[in-house]
């Protein structure tokens, strides 16, 4: 069953995405870091591809808090001179003009919410379907008390990196658990089956896609 599933994944380019964001009271989440890890199937194996990481300057009403810095190690000074999310996400979006693509995220509604809020800057990304690794983990490991990223990596025996909660570290962890789950599953049949279990579909239709992600 695993080989059949992996073969079906060869028809798409997979991109794991993670944001670090502030949560200002009464306002939407505002990202201050983003990372993407591309995955592709080659010779019957899921391989790591291109990476993207960038800091962003959040708007004044959503400044980094002490909690944000304590969790990520990112200080207000580190983002003060960075470009805003509109510029960073537009730059990232220009890489997503080929396809078909499938985004992968741990707790996809959070990432989808940020992409939707910035859909004017990242129209390609904001329309892409997403696989939620939380939902996949619930299906594959139903006996776990929780399905947080930390709980899953402990269950799988994957060591947490020292920069856990940075977008780059978290996106690589999410990629690793996705690969492990796909490899370990004996019941998932194909990409459509994954979508049925864990698909999160944006309201906007998929974009036209014409060139390759590089």
N, C-alpha and C positions, 0 to 999 in steps of 0.2 A: 504493500500500500504506500510506503514511504517514497519509493521511486516514482510511482504514478503521480503522487502529489508534487514532488519536486519537478518532474517533467512539465506539469501544468504551470508551474511558476516560471518556467523558462519563456513563457509567452508575454511576460510583463517585466518592466524594470521596477524593482521595489526600492522604496526610499523611506528609511526610518527617520522620523523627525521628532525633535524635542525642543521645547521652549523653557526657559526660566523667565518667570514673570512676577511682577508685583500685583497685588490685589487691593487697590485703593477702595476705601469704603464708598459704596454707592456708585461705583464706576466699573467699567469692564476691566479685565486683566490687561496689563500692559507689559509686553515682552522686553527684556533687557539682554537676552542671549538666545541664540538659536544654533542648532546643529543638525546636520543631515548626514546620514550614512547610507550610501547606495548599496544595494545587494543585487546580484544577478546570478543566474544559474549557468554553470559551464561544466561540461563533462559530468553531468549528474550530481553536481555539488553546488551548494549556495556559497558564493564567494563575496568578499567585501570589495566594493568599488570606490568611486570617488567620495570625498568627504567635503563638508562645508561647515565652518564654524565662524561666528561673528558676534561681537558685543553690539548693543544698541543703546542709544540714549533714550530713556523713557521720558515722557512729557512731565512738565513741572508738577502736575497734580498727582503723579504716581511715582514720586521719588523713592529710591531704594530705602528700605527700613533697616533697622538693626537686625531684625529677624532675617531679612533677605541676605544681608552680608554674612551673618552668622552661619546660615545654611550653605551658601554658595562660595563664600570667600571673595565675592565681587563687591568692591566698595563704590560709593558714589563717585569718587575721583576716577575710578577706572572707566566709568561710562560717560563722564562729563563731556569729553571731547569726541565721543563716538557719533557716527551718523544716526539719525532717527530710524525707527523701524520701517517707515515708508521707503527709505532708500535701500536699506539692507534687504528687505523682503522683495523689493522690485529687482534687485540684482540677483537674488536667489531664483526668483520666478523665471528669469530669462533662460535658466538652464532646463526648465521643464516645458519644452516645446516639442518634444518627441513623444514617444510612448508606444503602447499604452503604459501608464504608470499605476502603481498602487502605493499609497502611503501606509506606513505602519507606525503606530504610536501606543505608548502605554497610557491608558485612560484617554482614548481618542477624543472624547468631547471637549477636553480642555484645549488640545492643540487645534481642533477644528474651530473652536470659538475664537481663538486668536486669528487664525487664517481668515475666518469670515469677517471679523472686525476690520481687517486690512485687505479685503478683497479687491479694492480699487488698485492697490499696489501689487498684489499677487493673484491676479485672476486665474491663472493656470492652477496654482496650488490650491486655491480656495475651492475649486470645483472637483478636486480629485477624491475618489473613494478612499476610505481609510479602514485598515484592519486594526482592531483594538486588541493588544496583547493581554489586557486584563480579561477580556471575554474568552480569548483562547485558553488562558490559564485556568479559568473557572471550568471550562469544558474538559481540559486534560487532567487537571489536578483538583477535582471537586472536594477532596478531603482537607485541603489547606484551609486554616481558619480565616486567612486573609489572602488577597492576591496582589498586594503591593509589590513594587519592584524589589524591595529588600527581602520580602518574604519568599519570593520566587527564586531569587539568586541563592538564598540560603538553602532552599529545598534542593536546588540543582548542584549545590557545592561550588558555585562560582564565586571567587573572591571579589569583594567590593573594592573598587579602586580608591586611592586616597582622595581623589577629587570628586567623589560621589556628590551629586547635586549640581555639578557643572553640566551644561548641556552636552558637551562632547562626550564626557564620561557616561552620562545617562543614555545617550543615543547608542553608544557602543554596547552598553549592557543590554539595552532593549533588543538590539540586533542579535546579540549572542543568545538571549533566551528565545527569541523567535526561531533562530536556526535550530536550537536544541529541541524545541517543541515540535517543529516540523519533522525533524529527524526521528524523534522518539515516538510520535503518534503512530498507532496501528489502525486507527479508525478514520482519520481524515482522508478524503478521497482525492480532492482536487481543489483548485482555487475557488470554484463556485461554492464548494462545501465550506471553505474558510469564510467566505463572504456571508454565507447563511448563518454561521456561528457567531462571527465577530465583526461583520461589516457595519461601518458607520458611513452613511451616504449624505453628502451635503445637499442642500436644496437646489443649488445651481446645476445645470447640466454639464457634463464633461467638456473641456475645451477641445478644439481641433489641435492636433499634434503633428508636427512635420519634420523636426530635426532631432538629433541625438543629444542626450545628456552627456556632457564631457567634464 
